[in-house]
Every structure is written in structure tokens, then in C-alpha cells.
Amino acid sequence: MPIVTVQQGPRSVELKRELVARITDAFVDALQVPAESVQVWIQETSPESWGVGGKLTADTRK
């Protein structure tokens, strides 16, 4: 059973639905597994809790 973990900033539930559907479809196509066997876990991190290039992401969005 494939398990996919996505780490990202907060997104709307609509975008997450689309992401889960597309990831599932990709695994079904590539690995020929049933969609019911694909698990997608989304871990969201706020911009205040992650950084890039030595700066918090929250600080770069101003």
C-alpha cells in the first residue's frame, strides 16, 4: 500500500482535495494499484514555523 506524505504550507480544502485525487491517480497509473490502497497524508506547517534561506517564510511574504 503506497503512503505519500506531503509537507506544505496551509492550503484550502478544495486544493487539498484536488492534490489528493491527482496523487492517487498518479500512483494508480504508475504502479497499477487500486485507488483504495493509496494513502495521502498532508502535513501543513504555518509560515511562522518554517524557513527558507535563513528567514522565516512568514517574513518573506510581506
C-alpha positions, 0 to 999 in steps of 0.5 A, a space after each residue: 500500500 503506497 503512503 505519500 506524505 506531503 509537507 506544505 504550507 496551509 492550503 484550502 480544502 478544495 486544493 487539498 482535495 484536488 492534490 489528493 485525487 491527482 496523487 492517487 491517480 498518479 500512483 494508480 497509473 504508475 504502479 497499477 494499484 487500486 485507488 483504495 490502497 493509496 494513502 495521502 497524508 498532508 502535513 501543513 506547517 504555518 509560515 511562522 514555523 518554517 524557513 527558507 534561506 535563513 528567514 522565516 517564510 512568514 517574513 518573506 511574504 510581506 
